């Protein structure tokens, strides 16, 4: 059974995804989680603490989603396909709530340090994968691939109801990897 802070964090992700930053209040999170008034405030006293909890929960949800069967690829078409598939999963009905919340957080100055830290962790992982795969410019390529993937996420959840075309995105990633 989830702990009270986990229940609050999950409810906060839902509120943020649905109502945006303006709708994210301690009271709204209590209502979403079916929790007694003041529960969110007891767990996370300030808005900054609540935002930090959301960022932490989003990373936990990402790790759980990506923990499925993944090949240990480091370069080329297989890596491009894996990354494109991950974006498609992040925009699927099961996971789009977390993606929408993450994108909302990108616009909040108080969440900027936590979001930047998460982004740097992703870049370091991607750069490491590319370096291990023998890529000649892992740092600049990791940044370009990350930018492409983030753009695909934004596009898929905001303007394109068709979702992610995994083949098309994999081809674009592969071109960057060359």
C-alpha positions in Angstrom: 0.0 0.0 0.0 1.4 3.4 -0.9 2.4 5.8 1.8 0.6 9.1 2.4 3.4 11.1 0.6 3.2 8.8 -2.4 -0.6 9.2 -2.6 -0.2 12.9 -2.4 2.5 13.0 -5.1 0.4 10.9 -7.4 -2.7 13.1 -6.9 -0.5 16.2 -7.4 0.8 14.7 -10.8 -2.8 14.3 -11.8 -3.8 17.8 -10.8 -0.9 19.3 -12.6 -1.5 17.3 -15.8 -5.2 18.2 -15.8 -5.3 21.7 -14.4 -1.8 23.1 -15.0 0.3 25.1 -12.7 -2.5 27.5 -11.7 -4.7 24.7 -10.6 -2.0 23.0 -8.5 -2.9 23.9 -5.0 -2.7 21.9 -1.7 -6.5 21.9 -1.5 -6.9 20.6 -5.1 -4.4 17.8 -4.4 -6.3 16.8 -1.3 -9.6 16.7 -3.3 -8.0 14.7 -6.1 -6.6 12.2 -3.8 -9.7 11.9 -1.7 -7.6 12.9 1.3 -8.6 14.8 4.4 -8.2 18.6 4.2 -4.6 19.5 5.1 -3.0 16.2 4.1 -1.0 17.7 1.3 0.2 20.5 3.5 1.2 18.1 6.2 3.3 16.1 3.7 4.7 19.0 1.7 4.5 22.3 3.6 5.3 24.6 0.7 4.6 24.8 -3.0 8.3 24.3 -3.6 8.3 21.1 -1.6 5.2 19.9 -3.5 6.9 20.6 -6.8 10.0 18.7 -5.7 7.8 15.7 -4.7 6.2 15.8 -8.1 9.5 15.8 -9.9 10.7 12.9 -7.8 7.5 11.0 -8.5 7.7 11.6 -12.2 11.3 10.2 -12.3 10.0 7.1 -10.4 7.2 6.7 -12.9 9.7 7.0 -15.8 12.0 4.4 -14.3 9.1 2.0 -13.8 7.8 2.5 -17.3 11.3 2.1 -18.9 12.2 -0.9 -16.7 10.4 -3.2 -19.1 12.2 -5.3 -21.7 14.9 -3.1 -23.0 17.8 -4.2 -25.1 21.3 -3.1 -24.0 22.0 -1.1 -27.2 24.5 1.7 -27.4 24.4 2.9 -30.9 22.9 2.8 -34.4 19.4 1.9 -35.5 18.7 -0.2 -32.5 19.3 2.7 -30.1 17.3 5.0 -32.3 14.4 2.6 -32.3 14.6 2.1 -28.5 14.5 5.9 -27.9 11.6 6.5 -30.3 9.7 3.6 -28.7 10.3 5.2 -25.3 8.8 8.5 -26.5 5.8 6.6 -27.8 5.3 4.9 -24.4 5.6 8.3 -22.7 2.7 9.6 -24.8 0.5 6.5 -24.5 -2.8 6.7 -22.6 -1.1 4.9 -19.7 1.7 7.4 -19.3 0.6 10.7 -20.9 -0.6 12.1 -17.5 3.0 12.1 -16.3 4.3 13.6 -19.5 1.8 16.4 -19.4 2.7 17.1 -15.8 6.4 17.2 -16.7 5.8 19.6 -19.5 3.8 21.9 -17.2 6.7 21.9 -14.8 9.1 23.1 -17.4 7.3 26.5 -17.3 7.6 26.9 -13.5 10.7 28.8 -12.2 10.5 27.2 -8.8 10.7 23.7 -10.4 13.5 24.7 -12.7 16.4 23.4 -10.6 14.8 20.0 -10.1 13.8 19.8 -13.8 17.3 20.8 -14.9 18.8 18.1 -12.6 16.6 15.5 -14.2 17.4 16.7 -17.7 21.2 16.5 -16.9 20.8 13.0 -15.6 19.1 12.0 -18.9 21.8 13.7 -20.9 24.6 12.0 -19.0 23.0 8.6 -19.5 22.5 9.2 -23.2 26.1 10.6 -23.5 27.4 7.5 -21.7 25.5 5.2 -24.0 26.9 6.9 -27.0 30.4 7.0 -25.7 30.3 3.3 -24.9 29.0 2.7 -28.4 32.0 4.4 -29.9 30.2 7.6 -31.1 32.8 10.3 -32.1 30.9 13.2 -30.5 28.7 11.8 -27.7 28.1 15.1 -25.8 26.9 17.2 -28.7 24.9 14.3 -30.2 23.3 13.5 -26.9 22.1 17.1 -26.6 20.7 17.1 -30.2 18.9 13.8 -29.7 17.5 15.0 -26.4 16.2 18.1 -28.0 14.5 16.1 -30.8 12.9 13.7 -28.3 11.6 16.5 -26.1 10.2 18.2 -29.1 8.5 15.0 -30.2 7.0 14.7 -26.7 5.6 18.2 -26.7 4.2 17.8 -30.2 2.6 14.5 -29.5 0.7 15.7 -26.4 -0.2 19.1 -27.6 -1.0 19.3 -31.3 -0.8 15.9 -32.9 -3.6 13.5 -31.9 -2.1 10.7 -34.0 0.6 10.2 -31.4 4.2 9.4 -32.2 5.2 7.8 -35.5 7.9 5.5 -34.0 9.5 4.7 -37.4 9.6 8.3 -38.5 11.1 9.4 -35.1 13.6 6.5 -35.1 14.7 7.6 -38.6 15.3 11.2 -37.4 17.2 10.0 -34.3 19.3 7.7 -36.4 20.2 10.6 -38.7 21.4 12.5 -35.7 23.5 9.5 -34.5 25.4 9.3 -37.8 
